[in-house]
Amino acid sequence: MTRPDTSASSEKAGLHPRNRHRLRYDFDQLIQASPELARFVKVNEFSNVSIDFSDMQAVKALNRALLKRHYDITDWDIPAQYLCPPIPGRADYLHHLADLLAVSNGGVIPRGEHVRVLDVGVGANVVYPLIGHREYGWRFVGADIDPVAIANAQRILDANEGLAEAIELRLQPFASAVFKGIVRAGETFDLTLCNPPFHASKEDASAGSRRKWQNLGKGGIQGRAPVLNFGGQGAELYCAGGEEVFVSRMIDESVQFATQCFWFTTLVSKAANLPGVYRALKKARALQVKTMDMAQGQKKSRFVAWTFLDANQQRAWCSSRWQHAARIE
């Protein structure tokens, strides 16, 4: 068996050039930032210093250390069994979104509080707004259908100085809505982002957990359901019809807010769902559609972006919002 490169300078394949997590984790620095991580760090079978990624508590401790070390988030936690996202992948989506904005802005990434982003399904972890604000100074609205998730996310914001002013949380009042009930009359966003539920049912989600458990080398205990290391509650993991149906509903609803957002975007975890997504975008008459590929090691992903703004509207948006704000700063 070929052992992984153990050098500290070894890069993780596929991550965005601006991603702070391209290099292998420096556990000495992470433990210095968050000493609680130390009890989870061990030498693994490849003689690498690492954690057991099948242990949810270890993954949470790693996330706390990464957020504190790289993004100055001093107080972060999530309730048991809520989604504990892998930080490098979340950061990658945001960096690619910044590039998407730059394409429309003469190659310059719009930064600062004048850029407004809507996170659909912000979750209890509120990770996208935390990283996006720290990296680019963007302001966020985070929406979720789960009041427990919203309450925990608010606790994180309140515990870290300055974040509650930059990140607003809104509870989605309609069970089947995406933007309705969240986007207000006259309100505009430069971006929306979403990590949609990708399973069609609770049973599918459980089967996916078992597969990942096996891939982590944990056969599981007979009669005991595996607990996925990254966790996840119902709305975080599955919806009727799965990812394709959820994204298609999002696209259909985005038409109602066509002039209130420059780029609508969503992750699409399964490449097999792309044809259905493209059909929905054609039906919605999106004027421009982009698919951006991403990778983290062997894991391949992508996000789809669409806009209803024509070329003149895009130029006007860029000039009035990003370039004007940049001149002021």
C-alpha angles and dihedrals in degrees: 000000000000111000120222119254107269098193116122091231095055110122126222108242121250103010121136115269091243094048109120090212099061092110124065113274114278097219094185090060093041092052090048088055094043114016093190088074091068095080091058097048116098141151108266132210091278091055090252124135105242146122132260101264090197089066109087093199090055091050091050091050090050091050092050090051094047093048092048096043099044106023105027093241102154101180120039131148139141132209119263114284096012119129113283102194127210104252099213093057093047091051091049093058090052094049091051089049089054089054090050090057091045092058089063093043104058093272094303119121110232108234137182139047095309089075109084123196130187117211109202107207098012092179130199090293097059087197100148094056092043094054096036093053094045094046101040108010091241122158118234142202111201117199129191139163093219116085092198090056092048092049093051093045089052090051089055092049093047091050093056116064116245098008098099089059092052100039123051122192125210129187113227106233097192119071096210100034129100108182101004110096091021108057108065129214110281093007118132136199130192091207142010121200133188141178097201126206105265104193123083096215145002089262091055090049091052091049089051090051090052092051093050090046090055092046088055088056095252109130090188130226117286111257092014123102114229116250109224111235092229093046123202140189126232101275090042093057111028147018133174107287095012130239099333093053093046094049092045089053089049091052093048091050094045089070088071089059097037097134096038096070133044099203126015110196140176138175115248108199098184118059088203088068094059097087090056091047091051091050090053091050092050090050090049090051096232107186097214131021128185131183115201118196121217134181140189109189108302093346113100123197141154144189129224121218128191138176137191093202117108123221095272093048091049092052091048092049092050094047097046099041113025106024094040091049091047090054090052092050 
